[in-house]
Amino acid sequence: MKLKPGSRESVSDLLRAHAITPTHQRLEIAQVLFDKRWHPSADQILAAVNVRYAETSKATVYNTLKLFLEKGLVRELIVDPSKVFYDSNA
């Protein structure tokens, strides 16, 4: 699905299409993941989300990424055992 950059409605539709309830924090995390083509780590996602919404915890980011992974929205890219990145081109 092609997203309109910065469009919360577009991101919300994408989450619903994957049977994910679009909460505020999930929308923020998804926007960071899908607004540009990159393969961020959970820590990079957390930093980017907290620039805009400073109340997101590391646990929320990890839980949301796990949900996105289970629903087929993202893939894990394991570079080495200590580094996991997320591919939004799943």
C-alpha positions as CSV (number, residue, x, y, z in Angstrom):
1,M,0.0,0.0,0.0
2,K,1.4,3.4,-1.0
3,L,1.2,5.9,1.9
4,K,0.8,9.6,1.6
5,P,3.8,11.1,3.5
6,G,2.7,12.4,6.9
7,S,-0.9,11.3,6.4
8,R,-2.3,9.8,9.6
9,E,-5.4,8.6,7.7
10,S,-3.2,6.7,5.3
11,V,-1.2,5.1,8.1
12,S,-4.4,4.3,10.0
13,D,-5.9,2.6,6.9
14,L,-2.7,0.5,6.6
15,L,-2.9,-0.7,10.2
16,R,-6.6,-1.6,9.9
17,A,-5.9,-3.5,6.7
18,H,-3.5,-5.7,8.8
19,A,-6.1,-6.1,11.6
20,I,-4.2,-3.7,13.9
21,T,-6.2,-1.2,16.0
22,P,-4.6,2.2,15.3
23,T,-3.8,3.7,18.7
24,H,-1.9,7.0,18.9
25,Q,1.4,5.4,19.7
26,R,1.0,2.7,17.0
27,L,0.3,5.5,14.5
28,E,3.4,7.4,15.6
29,I,5.6,4.3,15.3
30,A,4.1,3.4,11.9
31,Q,4.6,6.9,10.6
32,V,8.3,6.7,11.6
33,L,8.6,3.3,9.9
34,F,6.7,4.2,6.7
35,D,7.4,7.9,6.0
36,K,10.8,7.1,4.4
37,R,12.6,4.1,3.1
38,W,15.0,2.9,5.8
39,H,15.7,0.0,8.0
40,P,15.7,1.4,11.6
41,S,16.5,-0.4,14.8
42,A,14.0,-0.2,17.7
43,D,16.2,2.4,19.4
44,Q,16.2,4.6,16.2
45,I,12.4,4.3,16.1
46,L,12.1,5.2,19.7
47,A,14.3,8.3,19.3
48,A,12.4,9.4,16.2
49,V,9.0,8.9,17.9
50,N,10.0,10.7,21.0
51,V,11.0,13.8,19.0
52,R,7.3,14.2,18.3
53,Y,5.7,12.3,21.2
54,A,8.0,12.2,24.2
55,E,5.9,9.7,26.2
56,T,6.5,6.5,24.2
57,S,8.4,3.9,26.2
58,K,10.9,1.4,24.8
59,A,8.6,-1.4,25.8
60,T,5.8,0.1,23.7
61,V,8.1,0.3,20.7
62,Y,9.2,-3.3,21.1
63,N,5.6,-4.6,21.7
64,T,4.4,-2.6,18.7
65,L,7.2,-3.9,16.4
66,K,6.4,-7.4,17.6
67,L,2.7,-6.9,16.7
68,F,3.7,-5.4,13.3
69,L,5.9,-8.4,12.7
70,E,3.2,-10.9,13.6
71,K,0.7,-9.2,11.3
72,G,3.1,-9.2,8.3
73,L,3.5,-5.4,8.3
74,V,7.3,-5.5,8.8
75,R,10.2,-8.0,8.6
76,E,13.1,-8.4,10.9
77,L,16.6,-8.0,9.4
78,I,19.1,-9.6,11.7
79,V,22.5,-8.2,10.9
80,D,24.2,-9.9,13.8
81,P,22.8,-11.4,17.0
82,S,23.0,-8.1,18.8
83,K,21.5,-5.9,16.0
84,V,17.9,-6.2,14.7
85,F,16.6,-3.8,12.1
86,Y,13.1,-3.6,10.7
87,D,12.1,-3.6,7.1
88,S,8.9,-1.8,6.3
89,N,8.9,-3.2,2.7
90,A,7.4,-6.5,3.9
